[in-house]
Amino acid sequence: MVNLNRGIQKIVRPVLEVADFRSFSVLGDPGCDGLGAEIMAIFADLLSEAAATDFTLILVRP
């Protein structure tokens, strides 16, 4: 795992063990639908909601 900044980590191993969690969020890549202002505003809202969970997984396309 590579720590990018302020709690954001890039997973470089296919398996990541997370001990003792109660909730998580899974978000999709906002770039899949284009990066317009509306999409980015929705993504920002989702990230704000996800902050209340123990961890957030963001799926991105290579």
Buried (B, 14 or more C-beta within 10 A) or exposed (E): EEEEEEEEEEEEEEEEEEEEEEEEBEBEEBEEEEEEEEBEEEBEEBBEEBEEBEEBEBEEEE
